[in-house]
Amino acid sequence: QVTNRMRLLFALFYLFILNFILFREPLPFSADSSRWLCLSLSGIIGLSLGDAFLFQSMVSVGPRLGSLLLSLAPIFGSIIAWIFFGETLSILEMFGIMLALGGIAFVVVSHEEPPDTPHGHPRRGVSFGVLAALGQAVGLVLSKQGMAGNFSPFQANAIRMLAAVIFVWVWA
């Protein structure tokens, strides 16, 4: 959790500098409240909670399997965007999702880590990995909504990082 807090703090510092250079303000104060809300929730869910679950997954099942489980995020994101925003997928895209899910399931079920990999709580680690992917997916869908209308990704990430920093430091 210390790693998560510190990396968010450093990222926020650099985004402040970058936004000040590009836009003459460290944060997009002129953005409307709905944009701030979507992007703040995106930062809290995706950057704070999603990454906290990812780090815990990696501790429990190792970085190989933890990273593999994170690859569920685009699949979850597609499903969330379909349910809440009516986005559709082609037959080929749906086939790709099924293929990816099958591959991930195969690796998780037949998983054998090298002897030097941390073991201890594989079910908990897989659960944390799935929660990490879900957190990333929700964060990405919310950020897409918050950036609608050609909003700068640098400004959007500054809002996301600010919310994530506040959340993880208050949580700590």
GROMACS elastic network, one bead per residue, 0.5 to 0.9 nm:
[ bonds ]
;  ai    aj funct       b0    kb
    1     5     6  0.62103   500
    1     6     6  0.85931   500
    1    52     6  0.66572   500
    1    55     6  0.79081   500
    1    56     6  0.87699   500
    1   168     6  0.84999   500
    1   172     6  0.84213   500
    2     5     6  0.51465   500
    2     6     6  0.61004   500
    2     7     6  0.85246   500
    2   172     6  0.89470   500
    3     6     6  0.52566   500
    3     7     6  0.60175   500
    3     8     6  0.84889   500
    4     7     6  0.54332   500
    4     8     6  0.62380   500
    4     9     6  0.86541   500
    4    47     6  0.87536   500
    4    48     6  0.75421   500
    4    51     6  0.72382   500
    4    52     6  0.68143   500
    4    55     6  0.82361   500
    4   168     6  0.80653   500
    5     8     6  0.53722   500
    5     9     6  0.62392   500
    5    10     6  0.88032   500
    5    48     6  0.83912   500
    5   164     6  0.87389   500
    5   165     6  0.67953   500
    5   168     6  0.61463   500
    5   169     6  0.68013   500
    5   172     6  0.87066   500
    6     9     6  0.50413   500
    6    10     6  0.61834   500
    6    11     6  0.85228   500
    6   165     6  0.88037   500
    7    10     6  0.51816   500
    7    11     6  0.60521   500
    7    12     6  0.85320   500
    8    11     6  0.50722   500
    8    12     6  0.60728   500
    8    13     6  0.86116   500
    8    47     6  0.80974   500
    8    48     6  0.84279   500
    8   161     6  0.64255   500
    8   162     6  0.84054   500
    8   164     6  0.71258   500
    8   165     6  0.58580   500
    8   168     6  0.87597   500
    9    12     6  0.51504   500
    9    13     6  0.62766   500
    9    14     6  0.88146   500
    9   161     6  0.78960   500
    9   162     6  0.84012   500
    9   164     6  0.89271   500
    9   165     6  0.60902   500
   10    13     6  0.50997   500
   10    14     6  0.63442   500
   10    15     6  0.86094   500
   11    14     6  0.52195   500
   11    15     6  0.60690   500
   11    16     6  0.85809   500
   11   158     6  0.85786   500
   11   161     6  0.71925   500
   12    15     6  0.50090   500
   12    16     6  0.60912   500
   12    17     6  0.86993   500
   12   157     6  0.84987   500
   12   158     6  0.63214   500
   12   159     6  0.88659   500
   12   160     6  0.89557   500
   12   161     6  0.55436   500
   12   162     6  0.63940   500
   12   165     6  0.77187   500
   13    16     6  0.52049   500
   13    17     6  0.65210   500
   13    18     6  0.87927   500
   14    17     6  0.51323   500
   14    18     6  0.61219   500
   14    19     6  0.85119   500
   15    19     6  0.58576   500
   15    20     6  0.82817   500
   15    26     6  0.74417   500
   15    27     6  0.87193   500
   15   154     6  0.70444   500
   15   155     6  0.80648   500
   15   157     6  0.75451   500
   15   158     6  0.56833   500
   15   161     6  0.83714   500
   16    19     6  0.52325   500
   16    20     6  0.60244   500
   16    21     6  0.86183   500
   16    25     6  0.78348   500
   16    27     6  0.67790   500
   16   155     6  0.89532   500
   16   158     6  0.68266   500
   17    20     6  0.51066   500
   17    21     6  0.62344   500
   17    22     6  0.86589   500
   17    25     6  0.87397   500
   17    26     6  0.65156   500
   18    21     6  0.51570   500
   18    22     6  0.61137   500
   18    23     6  0.82800   500
   18    26     6  0.76006   500
   18   154     6  0.77552   500
   19    22     6  0.50618   500
   19    23     6  0.54163   500
   19    24     6  0.67400   500
   19    25     6  0.60488   500
   19    27     6  0.67671   500
   19    28     6  0.83549   500
   19   154     6  0.66218   500
   19   155     6  0.65328   500
   19   158     6  0.78394   500
   20    23     6  0.54240   500
   20    27     6  0.78250   500
   21    24     6  0.57231   500
   21    25     6  0.77241   500
   21    26     6  0.83355   500
   22    25     6  0.80816   500
   22   154     6  0.89620   500
   23    26     6  0.76832   500
   23    27     6  0.87121   500
   23    28     6  0.82994   500
   23   155     6  0.86638   500
   24    27     6  0.89992   500
   25    28     6  0.67314   500
   25    29     6  0.79238   500
   26    29     6  0.86162   500
   26   155     6  0.82782   500
   26   158     6  0.78817   500
   27    30     6  0.87056   500
   27   155     6  0.64220   500
   27   156     6  0.88138   500
   27   158     6  0.63666   500
   27   159     6  0.69049   500
   28    31     6  0.56534   500
   28   155     6  0.59404   500
   28   156     6  0.81062   500
   28   158     6  0.81883   500
   28   159     6  0.77899   500
   29    32     6  0.82001   500
   31    34     6  0.84147   500
   31    35     6  0.64897   500
   31    36     6  0.68954   500
   31   151     6  0.89289   500
   32    35     6  0.55371   500
   32    36     6  0.64866   500
   32    37     6  0.88461   500
   33    37     6  0.60463   500
   33    38     6  0.86767   500
   34    37     6  0.50043   500
   34    38     6  0.62215   500
   34    39     6  0.85358   500
   34   146     6  0.75806   500
   35    38     6  0.53008   500
   35    39     6  0.60720   500
   35    40     6  0.83205   500
   35   143     6  0.88942   500
   35   145     6  0.78638   500
   35   147     6  0.72596   500
   35   148     6  0.85511   500
   35   156     6  0.86277   500
   36    39     6  0.52717   500
   36    40     6  0.57817   500
   36    41     6  0.84277   500
   36   146     6  0.72868   500
   36   156     6  0.84761   500
   36   159     6  0.68403   500
   36   160     6  0.85435   500
   37    40     6  0.51429   500
   37    41     6  0.60969   500
   37    42     6  0.84216   500
   37   146     6  0.79039   500
   38    41     6  0.53051   500
   38    42     6  0.60778   500
   38    43     6  0.87112   500
   38   139     6  0.89954   500
   38   142     6  0.55328   500
   38   143     6  0.64875   500
   38   144     6  0.87957   500
   38   145     6  0.67788   500
   38   146     6  0.50957   500
   38   147     6  0.87891   500
   38   160     6  0.89000   500
   39    43     6  0.61772   500
   39    44     6  0.86660   500
   39   139     6  0.82361   500
   39   142     6  0.64424   500
   39   143     6  0.53224   500
   39   144     6  0.86010   500
   39   145     6  0.80826   500
   39   146     6  0.53306   500
   39   147     6  0.79171   500
   39   156     6  0.65445   500
   39   157     6  0.78770   500
   39   159     6  0.61586   500
   39   160     6  0.52957   500
   39   163     6  0.82131   500
   40    43     6  0.50981   500
   40    44     6  0.62379   500
   40    45     6  0.85788   500
   40   142     6  0.88693   500
   40   143     6  0.86187   500
   40   146     6  0.89556   500
   40   159     6  0.61058   500
   40   160     6  0.50746   500
   40   161     6  0.80285   500
   40   162     6  0.76705   500
   40   163     6  0.50790   500
   40   164     6  0.74360   500
   41    44     6  0.50991   500
   41    45     6  0.59547   500
   41    46     6  0.80857   500
   41   139     6  0.72436   500
   41   142     6  0.71738   500
   41   143     6  0.84561   500
   41   160     6  0.75889   500
   41   163     6  0.75105   500
   41   164     6  0.85670   500
   42    45     6  0.53345   500
   42    46     6  0.55244   500
   42    47     6  0.74170   500
   42   135     6  0.88152   500
   42   136     6  0.85475   500
   42   138     6  0.69591   500
   42   140     6  0.67353   500
   42   141     6  0.78127   500
   42   142     6  0.52087   500
   42   143     6  0.56105   500
   42   146     6  0.85200   500
   42   160     6  0.62605   500
   42   163     6  0.85290   500
   42   164     6  0.85561   500
   43    46     6  0.53172   500
   43    48     6  0.65329   500
   43    49     6  0.87089   500
   43   139     6  0.64348   500
   43   142     6  0.88576   500
   43   143     6  0.81299   500
   43   157     6  0.80831   500
   43   159     6  0.75804   500
   43   161     6  0.59244   500
   43   162     6  0.77595   500
   43   163     6  0.57495   500
   43   165     6  0.86245   500
   43   167     6  0.89677   500
   44    47     6  0.58163   500
   44    49     6  0.63566   500
   44    50     6  0.83556   500
   44   139     6  0.78159   500
   44   160     6  0.72790   500
   44   161     6  0.83200   500
   44   163     6  0.59847   500
   44   165     6  0.83459   500
   44   166     6  0.87521   500
   44   167     6  0.64674   500
   44   168     6  0.82577   500
   45    48     6  0.58761   500
   45    49     6  0.51105   500
   45    50     6  0.60116   500
   45    51     6  0.87807   500
   45   135     6  0.54743   500
   45   136     6  0.72288   500
   45   138     6  0.69181   500
   45   139     6  0.55759   500
   45   164     6  0.80914   500
   46    49     6  0.60078   500
   46    51     6  0.68223   500
   46   132     6  0.80550   500
   46   133     6  0.87926   500
   46   134     6  0.83882   500
   46   137     6  0.72235   500
   46   138     6  0.65983   500
   46   140     6  0.70685   500
   46   160     6  0.88512   500
   46   164     6  0.84637   500
   47    50     6  0.57393   500
   47    51     6  0.55482   500
   47    52     6  0.80081   500
   47   135     6  0.80532   500
   47   136     6  0.72684   500
   47   139     6  0.74082   500
   47   160     6  0.77325   500
   47   161     6  0.74971   500
   47   164     6  0.60807   500
   47   165     6  0.89616   500
   48    51     6  0.56436   500
   48    52     6  0.60436   500
   48    53     6  0.87205   500
   48   135     6  0.87831   500
   48   161     6  0.89077   500
   48   163     6  0.87540   500
   48   164     6  0.52901   500
   48   165     6  0.77299   500
   48   167     6  0.71543   500
   48   168     6  0.62827   500
   49    52     6  0.50096   500
   49    53     6  0.61781   500
   49    54     6  0.85416   500
   49   131     6  0.87065   500
   49   132     6  0.73672   500
   49   135     6  0.65115   500
   49   136     6  0.85785   500
   49   164     6  0.86456   500
   49   168     6  0.85071   500
   50    53     6  0.52809   500
   50    54     6  0.62253   500
   50    55     6  0.88341   500
   50   128     6  0.89371   500
   50   129     6  0.88847   500
   50   131     6  0.67736   500
   50   133     6  0.67751   500
   50   134     6  0.72271   500
   50   136     6  0.54281   500
   50   137     6  0.87556   500
   50   139     6  0.82194   500
   51    55     6  0.61287   500
   51    56     6  0.85196   500
   51   132     6  0.61539   500
   51   133     6  0.88618   500
   51   135     6  0.78982   500
   51   136     6  0.77405   500
   52    55     6  0.52993   500
   52    56     6  0.63182   500
   52    57     6  0.86060   500
   52   128     6  0.88139   500
   52   132     6  0.74564   500
   53    56     6  0.51052   500
   53    57     6  0.60312   500
   53    58     6  0.86311   500
   53   125     6  0.87656   500
   53   127     6  0.87662   500
   53   128     6  0.50507   500
   53   129     6  0.64502   500
   53   130     6  0.84640   500
   53   131     6  0.63227   500
   53   133     6  0.86463   500
   53   135     6  0.83731   500
   54    58     6  0.62345   500
   54    59     6  0.86904   500
   54    66     6  0.66521   500
   54    67     6  0.78747   500
   54    69     6  0.88197   500
   54    70     6  0.74173   500
   54   125     6  0.87750   500
   54   128     6  0.64315   500
   54   129     6  0.56002   500
   54   130     6  0.85489   500
   54   131     6  0.78644   500
   54   133     6  0.78582   500
   55    58     6  0.51097   500
   55    59     6  0.63115   500
   55    60     6  0.87407   500
   55    63     6  0.86484   500
   55    66     6  0.81085   500
   55   128     6  0.85484   500
   55   129     6  0.86001   500
   55   132     6  0.86138   500
   56    59     6  0.50642   500
   56    60     6  0.62437   500
   56    61     6  0.86612   500
   56    66     6  0.87277   500
   56   124     6  0.88595   500
   56   125     6  0.68598   500
   56   128     6  0.65362   500
   56   129     6  0.80180   500
   57    60     6  0.51095   500
   57    61     6  0.59514   500
   57    62     6  0.71651   500
   57    63     6  0.79293   500
   57    65     6  0.83307   500
   57    66     6  0.54246   500
   57    67     6  0.87099   500
   57    69     6  0.88886   500
   57   122     6  0.86182   500
   57   124     6  0.74251   500
   57   126     6  0.64929   500
   57   127     6  0.76294   500
   57   129     6  0.51388   500
   57   130     6  0.87603   500
   57   132     6  0.80947   500
   58    61     6  0.53833   500
   58    64     6  0.77790   500
   58    65     6  0.74121   500
   58    67     6  0.75861   500
   58   118     6  0.86115   500
   58   125     6  0.70173   500
   58   128     6  0.87133   500
   58   129     6  0.78672   500
   59    62     6  0.56436   500
   59    63     6  0.75197   500
   59    66     6  0.84585   500
   59   118     6  0.67153   500
   59   119     6  0.81560   500
   59   120     6  0.89867   500
   59   125     6  0.75252   500
   60    63     6  0.89320   500
   60    66     6  0.84245   500
   60   118     6  0.64886   500
   60   119     6  0.59759   500
   60   120     6  0.61185   500
   60   121     6  0.54406   500
   60   122     6  0.61457   500
   60   123     6  0.86334   500
   60   124     6  0.70552   500
   60   126     6  0.81982   500
   60   128     6  0.87127   500
   61    64     6  0.79189   500
   61    65     6  0.62306   500
   61    66     6  0.63676   500
   61   113     6  0.83507   500
   61   117     6  0.76263   500
   61   118     6  0.63615   500
   61   119     6  0.58735   500
   61   120     6  0.75968   500
   61   121     6  0.70362   500
   61   122     6  0.55281   500
   61   123     6  0.85998   500
   61   124     6  0.84713   500
   61   125     6  0.52880   500
   61   126     6  0.72129   500
   61   129     6  0.89970   500
   62    65     6  0.59870   500
   62    66     6  0.60424   500
   62    67     6  0.85215   500
   62   113     6  0.80058   500
   62   117     6  0.59014   500
   62   118     6  0.58660   500
   62   119     6  0.74891   500
   62   125     6  0.84193   500
   63    67     6  0.57414   500
   63    68     6  0.83077   500
   63   117     6  0.85991   500
   64    67     6  0.54342   500
   64    68     6  0.62702   500
   64    69     6  0.88142   500
   64   113     6  0.84446   500
   65    69     6  0.61619   500
   65    70     6  0.86370   500
   65   107     6  0.81807   500
   65   108     6  0.74084   500
   65   111     6  0.81200   500
   65   113     6  0.85811   500
   65   125     6  0.88021   500
   65   126     6  0.80241   500
   65   129     6  0.82471   500
   66    69     6  0.52490   500
   66    70     6  0.64446   500
   66   125     6  0.74204   500
   66   126     6  0.72998   500
   66   128     6  0.83947   500
   66   129     6  0.55690   500
   66   130     6  0.88321   500
   66   132     6  0.89997   500
   67    70     6  0.50363   500
   67    71     6  0.67596   500
   67   129     6  0.78133   500
   68    71     6  0.53210   500
   68    72     6  0.77032   500
   68   104     6  0.70707   500
   68   107     6  0.86452   500
   68   108     6  0.88666   500
   68   129     6  0.83457   500
   69    72     6  0.57321   500
   69    73     6  0.81828   500
   69   104     6  0.71711   500
   69   108     6  0.85129   500
   69   126     6  0.72857   500
   69   128     6  0.89446   500
   69   129     6  0.51924   500
   69   130     6  0.60076   500
   69   132     6  0.80702   500
   69   133     6  0.67804   500
   70    73     6  0.57797   500
   70    74     6  0.88225   500
   70   129     6  0.60984   500
   70   130     6  0.69049   500
   70   131     6  0.87362   500
   70   132     6  0.63606   500
   70   134     6  0.84110   500
   70   136     6  0.81324   500
   71    74     6  0.67496   500
   71    75     6  0.79039   500
   71   100     6  0.87191   500
   71   104     6  0.84371   500
   71   133     6  0.68828   500
   72    75     6  0.52828   500
   72    76     6  0.61994   500
   72    77     6  0.85371   500
   72   100     6  0.81942   500
   72   101     6  0.76592   500
   72   104     6  0.82032   500
   72   129     6  0.88985   500
   72   130     6  0.72506   500
   72   132     6  0.89910   500
   72   133     6  0.55121   500
   72   134     6  0.76288   500
   72   137     6  0.83920   500
   73    76     6  0.51089   500
   73    77     6  0.59192   500
   73    78     6  0.85669   500
   73   130     6  0.84172   500
   73   132     6  0.79718   500
   73   134     6  0.59223   500
   73   135     6  0.79016   500
   73   136     6  0.58848   500
   73   138     6  0.85266   500
   73   140     6  0.88243   500
   74    78     6  0.60960   500
   74    79     6  0.86203   500
   74    97     6  0.89420   500
   74   133     6  0.81170   500
   74   136     6  0.85066   500
   74   137     6  0.63308   500
   74   140     6  0.88575   500
   75    78     6  0.52014   500
   75    79     6  0.63791   500
   75    80     6  0.86850   500
   75    97     6  0.62699   500
   75   100     6  0.84718   500
   75   101     6  0.83654   500
   75   133     6  0.89134   500
   75   137     6  0.79770   500
   76    79     6  0.51257   500
   76    80     6  0.60769   500
   76    81     6  0.85234   500
   76   133     6  0.73402   500
   76   134     6  0.61410   500
   76   136     6  0.87492   500
   76   137     6  0.56869   500
   76   138     6  0.79519   500
   77    80     6  0.51040   500
   77    81     6  0.60197   500
   77    82     6  0.84539   500
   77   133     6  0.89102   500
   77   134     6  0.77445   500
   77   136     6  0.81003   500
   77   138     6  0.64691   500
   77   139     6  0.87707   500
   77   140     6  0.71082   500
   77   141     6  0.63015   500
   78    81     6  0.51666   500
   78    82     6  0.60821   500
   78    83     6  0.86509   500
   78    87     6  0.78671   500
   78    88     6  0.83472   500
   78    89     6  0.79387   500
   78   137     6  0.81983   500
   78   141     6  0.86214   500
   79    82     6  0.50590   500
   79    83     6  0.61855   500
   79    84     6  0.86354   500
   79    87     6  0.87223   500
   80    83     6  0.51673   500
   80    84     6  0.60090   500
   80    85     6  0.78205   500
   80    87     6  0.89600   500
   80   137     6  0.77813   500
   80   138     6  0.73425   500
   80   141     6  0.74988   500
   81    84     6  0.54188   500
   81    85     6  0.51211   500
   81    86     6  0.65006   500
   81    87     6  0.56642   500
   81    88     6  0.82410   500
   81   141     6  0.66350   500
   82    85     6  0.56289   500
   82    88     6  0.58292   500
   82    89     6  0.80050   500
   83    86     6  0.59382   500
   83    87     6  0.77085   500
   84    87     6  0.81735   500
   89    92     6  0.79902   500
   89    93     6  0.57987   500
   89    94     6  0.63132   500
   90    93     6  0.51123   500
   90    94     6  0.62540   500
   90    95     6  0.85803   500
   91    94     6  0.50705   500
   91    95     6  0.61157   500
   91    96     6  0.85827   500
   92    96     6  0.61787   500
   92    97     6  0.87214   500
   93    97     6  0.62976   500
   93    98     6  0.87292   500
   94    97     6  0.50478   500
   94    98     6  0.63013   500
   94    99     6  0.86000   500
   95    98     6  0.50985   500
   95    99     6  0.61110   500
   95   100     6  0.85815   500
   96    99     6  0.50233   500
   96   100     6  0.60907   500
   96   101     6  0.85313   500
   97   100     6  0.51006   500
   97   101     6  0.60690   500
   97   102     6  0.84979   500
   98   101     6  0.50954   500
   98   102     6  0.60700   500
   98   103     6  0.86002   500
   99   102     6  0.50922   500
   99   103     6  0.62127   500
   99   104     6  0.86683   500
  100   103     6  0.50942   500
  100   104     6  0.61397   500
  100   105     6  0.84826   500
  101   104     6  0.51502   500
  101   105     6  0.59807   500
  101   106     6  0.84467   500
  102   105     6  0.51111   500
  102   106     6  0.60449   500
  102   107     6  0.86697   500
  103   106     6  0.50739   500
  103   107     6  0.62740   500
  103   108     6  0.86434   500
  104   107     6  0.52034   500
  104   108     6  0.61349   500
  104   109     6  0.85675   500
  105   108     6  0.51336   500
  105   109     6  0.60267   500
  105   110     6  0.84351   500
  106   109     6  0.52879   500
  106   110     6  0.59736   500
  106   111     6  0.80152   500
  107   110     6  0.52526   500
  107   111     6  0.53731   500
  107   112     6  0.87726   500
  108   111     6  0.50553   500
  108   112     6  0.87667   500
  108   126     6  0.80912   500
  112   115     6  0.89519   500
  113   116     6  0.80471   500
  113   117     6  0.61891   500
  113   118     6  0.86631   500
  113   119     6  0.85771   500
  114   117     6  0.56825   500
  115   118     6  0.81512   500
  115   119     6  0.89082   500
  116   119     6  0.88267   500
  119   122     6  0.68771   500
  120   124     6  0.89368   500
  120   125     6  0.87847   500
  121   124     6  0.52703   500
  121   125     6  0.59609   500
  121   126     6  0.86168   500
  122   126     6  0.60392   500
  122   127     6  0.84384   500
  123   126     6  0.51585   500
  123   127     6  0.60805   500
  123   128     6  0.85075   500
  124   127     6  0.50019   500
  124   128     6  0.60477   500
  124   129     6  0.84937   500
  125   128     6  0.50342   500
  125   129     6  0.60686   500
  125   130     6  0.86437   500
  126   130     6  0.61993   500
  126   131     6  0.85566   500
  127   130     6  0.51777   500
  127   131     6  0.61705   500
  127   132     6  0.85197   500
  128   132     6  0.59822   500
  128   133     6  0.86159   500
  129   133     6  0.62954   500
  129   134     6  0.86097   500
  130   133     6  0.51271   500
  130   134     6  0.61616   500
  130   135     6  0.85635   500
  131   135     6  0.59778   500
  131   136     6  0.84904   500
  132   135     6  0.50648   500
  132   136     6  0.61378   500
  132   137     6  0.85486   500
  133   136     6  0.50706   500
  133   137     6  0.60767   500
  133   138     6  0.86387   500
  134   137     6  0.50388   500
  134   138     6  0.61743   500
  134   139     6  0.84482   500
  135   138     6  0.52683   500
  135   139     6  0.60347   500
  135   140     6  0.85512   500
  136   139     6  0.50174   500
  136   140     6  0.60542   500
  136   141     6  0.86333   500
  137   140     6  0.51026   500
  137   141     6  0.61858   500
  137   142     6  0.85417   500
  138   141     6  0.51950   500
  138   142     6  0.60936   500
  138   143     6  0.84921   500
  139   142     6  0.51903   500
  139   143     6  0.60529   500
  139   144     6  0.85944   500
  140   143     6  0.50274   500
  140   144     6  0.61326   500
  140   145     6  0.86815   500
  141   144     6  0.51085   500
  141   145     6  0.64270   500
  141   146     6  0.87019   500
  142   145     6  0.50877   500
  142   146     6  0.61314   500
  142   147     6  0.86442   500
  143   147     6  0.60120   500
  143   148     6  0.85960   500
  143   156     6  0.75383   500
  143   157     6  0.86013   500
  143   160     6  0.81726   500
  144   147     6  0.52405   500
  144   148     6  0.63527   500
  145   148     6  0.53939   500
  146   149     6  0.87463   500
  146   151     6  0.80073   500
  146   156     6  0.74530   500
  147   150     6  0.64753   500
  147   152     6  0.71166   500
  147   153     6  0.71361   500
  147   156     6  0.65858   500
  148   151     6  0.63026   500
  150   153     6  0.86255   500
  151   154     6  0.87170   500
  151   155     6  0.74682   500
  151   156     6  0.71332   500
  152   155     6  0.52799   500
  152   156     6  0.61623   500
  152   157     6  0.86114   500
  153   157     6  0.59491   500
  153   158     6  0.84687   500
  154   157     6  0.52177   500
  154   158     6  0.62552   500
  154   159     6  0.88816   500
  155   158     6  0.50785   500
  155   159     6  0.65183   500
  155   160     6  0.87527   500
  156   159     6  0.53006   500
  156   160     6  0.62763   500
  156   161     6  0.86514   500
  157   161     6  0.58850   500
  157   162     6  0.83423   500
  158   161     6  0.51429   500
  158   162     6  0.60382   500
  158   163     6  0.86410   500
  159   162     6  0.51410   500
  159   163     6  0.62859   500
  159   164     6  0.85802   500
  160   163     6  0.53564   500
  160   164     6  0.61493   500
  160   165     6  0.86223   500
  161   165     6  0.59180   500
  161   166     6  0.84660   500
  162   165     6  0.51796   500
  162   166     6  0.61948   500
  162   167     6  0.85276   500
  163   166     6  0.52426   500
  163   167     6  0.60712   500
  163   168     6  0.86961   500
  164   167     6  0.50616   500
  164   168     6  0.61222   500
  164   169     6  0.84748   500
  165   168     6  0.53969   500
  165   169     6  0.60348   500
  165   170     6  0.83792   500
  166   169     6  0.53939   500
  166   170     6  0.59903   500
  166   171     6  0.83723   500
  167   170     6  0.52984   500
  167   171     6  0.59573   500
  167   172     6  0.85559   500
  168   172     6  0.60255   500
  169   172     6  0.50114   500
